[in-house]
């Protein structure tokens, strides 16, 4: 399951992304609504790291903080370092330069990333030309990028408009644009959710290949733990604005330490003969703002103890990873 192979050795070097104790509160009516609390993670060069959680867990807000795209009025604490520089302390010009050169994002819906009235060639070359690249060189670079993501006739594709592409092909174009400036970090926020299974596999293969070839760090955000297992070297599991477990992909699947992680695995369909039927996680997810005292998952956990509703478990080391559960050492499942 682990994405590492002998041909793709473990990454080395300082982190391209290091989030340390990130807290985010967004303006809501007369109060500040808490979204993230104490989130910490890192991505090394050439490494694919998964951030997994249900809708409302806060994973998309964590992504946007990496690019300095939090809404106006957001209150933050902690640090978000990209290539050693703290995004949270950057001014507007510095954040713009960051997105132009060091970090790029692939969103869930590719059609929301492009202007439907402009040609694909304009979309791919505008950033390069703004950075001073001559027009002919920028066009050649755009053709090269389209070829790299598997689009046939890249020269012809530059003259087409977004509506002339399928969703899968347009997502390839968006990936090409994200890689134009050779960023050190690529953030992919649910990049395959709107695609069919076959196209999803093709896009995943492209991201994996390009990450390996270019040594780009990849933060892969998804609600699908099974998909993360096929793509990622390490996984962070997020619930109600907090990291509740993190470890290497193989270890996470072999012995999850948090009941929420076990629940996500249990609700994933299996095709192997004799595999148990999927079982949904009971209850509904809550946001950090809705979370009760103690463990936010306690109301959905059949193994909860009285202390779980009173004491918030710390993220502590168990084996080769971390888990935030009072019973993590028991290896329980849902």
C-alpha positions as CSV (number, residue, x, y, z in Angstrom):
1,X,0.0,0.0,0.0
2,X,2.8,2.4,0.8
3,X,3.8,4.6,-2.1
4,X,7.6,4.1,-1.4
5,X,9.5,1.7,-3.7
6,X,13.1,0.8,-4.3
7,X,13.0,3.0,-7.4
8,X,11.4,5.8,-5.4
9,X,13.6,6.0,-2.2
10,X,12.5,7.7,1.0
11,X,12.6,11.6,0.8
12,X,15.4,13.5,2.3
13,X,16.1,17.1,3.2
14,X,14.3,19.8,5.2
15,X,10.5,19.9,5.0
16,X,8.9,21.8,2.2
17,X,5.9,22.2,4.5
18,X,5.9,22.4,8.3
19,X,2.7,23.2,10.1
20,X,3.2,23.6,13.9
21,X,0.4,24.1,16.3
22,X,-1.9,25.8,13.8
23,X,-5.1,27.3,15.2
24,X,-7.7,29.1,13.1
25,X,-10.8,31.0,14.1
26,X,-13.0,32.6,11.5
27,X,-15.3,35.6,12.0
28,X,-19.0,34.5,12.5
29,X,-21.6,37.1,13.5
30,X,-20.3,38.5,16.8
31,X,-18.0,35.7,17.7
32,X,-15.0,34.0,16.2
33,X,-15.8,30.4,15.2
34,X,-13.0,27.9,15.9
35,X,-12.0,25.8,12.9
36,X,-8.6,24.3,13.7
37,X,-6.8,23.6,17.0
38,X,-3.2,22.6,17.4
39,X,-2.8,21.1,13.9
40,X,0.8,20.0,13.2
41,X,2.1,18.2,10.1
42,X,5.0,18.1,7.7
43,X,5.8,17.2,4.1
44,X,9.3,16.3,2.9
45,X,10.6,16.8,-0.6
46,X,9.3,14.1,-2.9
47,X,6.9,12.8,-0.3
48,X,3.2,12.3,-0.5
49,X,1.3,13.0,2.7
50,X,-2.4,12.4,3.1
51,X,-4.8,14.6,5.2
52,X,-8.0,12.6,5.7
53,X,-11.3,13.5,7.3
54,X,-15.0,13.8,6.7
55,X,-16.6,17.0,5.5
56,X,-16.4,19.8,8.2
57,X,-13.2,18.4,9.7
58,X,-11.2,21.5,8.8
59,X,-8.9,19.9,6.2
60,X,-9.7,22.4,3.5
61,X,-9.1,25.3,5.8
62,X,-5.7,23.8,6.7
63,X,-4.9,23.7,3.0
64,X,-5.9,27.2,2.4
65,X,-3.7,28.4,5.2
66,X,-0.7,26.9,3.4
67,X,-1.3,29.2,0.5
68,X,-2.2,32.3,2.6
69,X,-5.8,32.1,1.3
70,X,-7.7,32.3,4.6
71,X,-10.7,34.7,4.7
72,X,-10.2,38.3,5.8
73,X,-10.5,38.6,9.6
74,X,-9.3,35.1,10.3
75,X,-7.4,34.8,13.6
76,X,-4.5,32.4,13.6
77,X,-1.9,31.0,16.0
78,X,1.0,28.7,15.5
79,X,3.2,28.5,12.3
80,X,2.8,27.5,8.7
81,X,6.2,27.3,7.1
82,X,6.8,26.7,3.4
83,X,10.4,26.2,2.5
84,X,11.3,27.6,5.9
85,X,9.2,30.8,5.7
86,X,6.1,31.4,7.8
87,X,3.1,32.1,5.6
88,X,1.1,33.5,8.5
89,X,3.5,36.5,8.9
90,X,3.8,37.3,5.2
91,X,2.3,40.4,3.7
92,X,0.1,40.4,0.6
93,X,3.0,40.7,-1.9
94,X,4.9,38.0,-0.2
95,X,1.9,35.6,-0.3
96,X,1.4,36.3,-4.0
97,X,5.1,35.5,-4.7
98,X,4.7,32.3,-2.6
99,X,1.8,31.1,-4.8
100,X,3.6,32.1,-8.0
101,X,6.8,30.2,-7.2
102,X,6.9,27.9,-4.3
103,X,3.4,26.3,-3.7
104,X,0.5,25.5,-6.0
105,X,-3.0,24.0,-5.4
106,X,-5.2,21.7,-7.4
107,X,-8.8,22.1,-6.4
108,X,-11.7,19.6,-6.4
109,X,-13.6,21.1,-9.3
110,X,-11.3,22.0,-12.2
111,X,-13.9,24.2,-13.9
112,X,-13.8,26.6,-10.9
113,X,-10.1,27.1,-11.5
114,X,-10.3,28.4,-15.1
115,X,-12.0,31.3,-16.9
116,X,-14.5,29.7,-19.3
117,X,-14.1,32.5,-21.8
118,X,-10.3,32.2,-22.2
119,X,-8.2,29.8,-24.1
120,X,-6.3,27.1,-22.3
121,X,-3.0,28.6,-23.7
122,X,-3.7,31.9,-21.9
123,X,-4.5,30.1,-18.7
124,X,-1.2,28.2,-18.8
125,X,1.1,31.0,-19.9
126,X,-0.2,34.0,-17.9
127,X,1.8,33.2,-14.8
128,X,5.0,32.5,-16.8
129,X,4.7,35.7,-18.7
130,X,3.9,37.7,-15.6
131,X,7.2,36.4,-14.2
132,X,9.0,37.7,-17.3
133,X,9.2,34.7,-19.5
134,X,9.1,35.6,-23.3
135,X,5.8,34.6,-25.0
136,X,7.4,32.0,-27.3
137,X,9.2,30.4,-24.4
138,X,6.1,30.4,-22.3
139,X,4.1,28.7,-25.1
140,X,6.7,26.0,-25.5
141,X,6.7,25.4,-21.8
142,X,2.9,25.1,-21.8
143,X,3.1,22.5,-24.5
144,X,5.7,20.6,-22.6
145,X,3.5,20.6,-19.5
146,X,0.4,19.4,-21.4
147,X,2.5,16.6,-22.8
148,X,3.7,15.7,-19.3
149,X,0.1,15.3,-18.0
150,X,-0.8,13.0,-21.0
151,X,-2.8,15.4,-23.2
152,X,-2.5,14.5,-26.9
153,X,-1.9,17.3,-29.4
154,X,-0.8,19.8,-26.8
155,X,-0.4,22.5,-29.4
156,X,-4.0,22.2,-30.5
157,X,-5.1,22.0,-26.8
158,X,-3.7,25.5,-26.2
159,X,-6.2,26.9,-28.7
160,X,-9.2,25.3,-27.1
161,X,-11.5,26.6,-24.3
162,X,-12.4,24.8,-21.1
163,X,-15.9,23.6,-22.3
164,X,-14.1,21.6,-25.0
165,X,-12.5,19.4,-22.4
166,X,-14.0,16.6,-20.2
167,X,-13.7,16.9,-16.5
168,X,-10.7,14.5,-16.4
169,X,-8.9,16.3,-19.2
170,X,-9.5,19.7,-17.6
171,X,-8.1,18.4,-14.3
172,X,-5.0,17.5,-16.2
173,X,-4.7,21.0,-17.5
174,X,-5.1,22.4,-14.0
175,X,-2.3,20.1,-12.8
176,X,-0.1,21.3,-15.6
177,X,-0.8,24.9,-14.6
178,X,0.1,24.1,-11.0
179,X,3.4,22.7,-12.0
180,X,4.4,25.5,-14.4
181,X,6.6,27.3,-11.9
182,X,8.2,24.1,-10.6
183,X,6.8,24.5,-7.1
184,X,8.4,22.8,-4.1
185,X,5.0,21.9,-2.8
186,X,1.7,20.9,-4.5
187,X,-1.5,20.9,-2.5
188,X,-4.3,18.7,-3.9
189,X,-7.6,19.3,-2.3
190,X,-10.0,16.4,-3.2
191,X,-8.6,16.4,-6.8
192,X,-10.5,13.4,-8.0
193,X,-13.9,13.6,-6.2
194,X,-15.8,14.9,-9.2
195,X,-14.3,12.3,-11.6
196,X,-15.3,8.7,-12.5
197,X,-13.3,5.8,-11.2
198,X,-11.2,5.3,-14.3
199,X,-10.4,8.9,-14.8
200,X,-9.6,9.1,-11.0
201,X,-7.0,6.4,-11.4
202,X,-5.4,8.2,-14.3
203,X,-5.2,11.5,-12.5
204,X,-3.7,9.8,-9.4
205,X,-1.1,8.1,-11.6
206,X,-0.2,11.4,-13.1
207,X,0.2,13.1,-9.7
208,X,2.3,10.2,-8.4
209,X,4.6,10.1,-11.5
210,X,5.1,13.9,-11.6
211,X,5.8,14.0,-7.8
212,X,8.5,11.2,-8.2
213,X,10.1,12.8,-11.3
214,X,10.3,16.3,-10.0
215,X,10.8,15.7,-6.3
216,X,7.8,17.8,-5.4
217,X,6.2,17.5,-2.0
218,X,2.5,16.6,-2.3
219,X,-0.1,17.2,0.4
220,X,-3.1,15.0,-0.7
221,X,-6.4,15.9,0.9
222,X,-9.3,13.5,0.7
223,X,-12.2,12.0,2.7
224,X,-11.3,8.5,1.2
225,X,-8.9,6.6,3.4
226,X,-8.7,3.8,0.9
227,X,-7.6,6.2,-1.8
228,X,-5.0,7.8,0.5
229,X,-3.6,4.3,1.1
230,X,-2.9,4.0,-2.6
231,X,-1.2,7.3,-2.9
232,X,0.4,8.4,0.3
233,X,3.6,7.6,2.3
234,X,2.1,8.9,5.5
235,X,-1.4,9.9,6.6
236,X,-2.8,12.4,9.1
237,X,-6.4,11.7,10.2
238,X,-8.3,14.8,11.1
239,X,-11.6,15.0,13.1
240,X,-13.3,18.2,14.4
241,X,-10.4,20.5,13.6
242,X,-7.7,18.3,15.3
243,X,-5.3,15.7,14.2
244,X,-6.3,12.4,15.9
245,X,-3.8,10.0,14.4
246,X,-0.8,9.9,12.1
247,X,1.6,7.2,11.0
248,X,3.0,5.5,7.9
249,X,0.3,4.2,5.6
250,X,1.0,0.5,6.0
251,X,1.1,0.8,9.8
252,X,-2.1,2.8,9.8
253,X,-4.0,0.1,8.0
254,X,-2.5,-2.8,9.9
255,X,-3.3,-1.4,13.3
256,X,-5.2,1.9,13.6
257,X,-4.9,3.3,17.1
258,X,-7.9,5.7,17.0
259,X,-11.5,4.5,16.8
260,X,-12.3,7.1,14.2
261,X,-9.5,5.8,11.9
262,X,-10.8,2.3,12.4
263,X,-14.3,3.5,11.6
264,X,-13.2,5.0,8.3
265,X,-11.5,1.7,7.4
266,X,-14.6,-0.3,8.4
267,X,-16.9,1.7,6.1
268,X,-14.7,1.2,3.1
269,X,-16.1,-1.5,0.6
270,X,-13.7,-4.5,0.1
271,X,-13.6,-6.7,-3.0
272,X,-11.7,-9.6,-1.4
273,X,-13.7,-12.9,-0.9
274,X,-15.0,-13.2,2.6
275,X,-14.5,-9.5,3.4
276,X,-17.0,-8.0,5.9
277,X,-19.7,-5.7,4.6
278,X,-19.0,-2.0,5.0
279,X,-20.2,-0.6,8.3
280,X,-20.8,3.2,8.6
281,X,-19.4,5.2,11.4
282,X,-22.3,5.8,13.8
283,X,-23.6,9.3,14.4
284,X,-22.7,12.4,12.4
285,X,-19.4,14.4,12.3
286,X,-19.1,17.6,14.2
287,X,-17.0,20.7,13.7
288,X,-14.6,22.0,16.3
289,X,-17.2,24.7,17.1
290,X,-19.8,22.0,17.8
291,X,-17.4,19.7,19.7
292,X,-18.4,18.9,23.3
293,X,-15.9,18.8,26.2
294,X,-13.5,15.9,26.2
295,X,-12.9,13.8,23.0
296,X,-15.0,15.2,20.1
297,X,-15.5,11.6,18.8
298,X,-16.8,10.2,22.1
299,X,-20.5,10.5,21.2
300,X,-19.9,8.3,18.1
301,X,-17.5,5.8,19.8
302,X,-18.8,2.5,21.2
303,X,-15.7,2.2,23.3
304,X,-15.9,5.6,25.0
305,X,-15.1,5.7,28.8
306,X,-16.5,8.3,31.2
307,X,-13.2,10.2,31.1
308,X,-13.6,10.5,27.3
309,X,-16.4,13.0,27.8
310,X,-14.4,15.0,30.3
311,X,-10.7,15.0,29.3
312,X,-9.5,15.9,25.8
313,X,-6.9,13.2,24.9
314,X,-3.4,14.4,24.0
315,X,-1.8,13.4,20.7
316,X,0.8,11.0,22.1
317,X,3.2,8.5,20.6
318,X,2.2,4.9,20.2
319,X,4.6,2.7,18.2
320,X,5.8,4.5,15.1
321,X,3.0,7.1,15.1
322,X,0.8,9.4,17.2
323,X,-2.8,9.0,18.3
324,X,-5.2,11.1,20.5
325,X,-7.2,8.5,22.3
326,X,-7.3,7.4,25.9
327,X,-7.4,3.7,24.8
328,X,-4.9,3.9,22.0
329,X,-2.7,1.3,23.5
330,X,-5.5,-1.3,23.3
331,X,-5.7,-1.3,19.5
332,X,-9.5,-1.3,19.6
333,X,-11.8,-1.1,16.5
334,X,-15.3,0.0,15.8
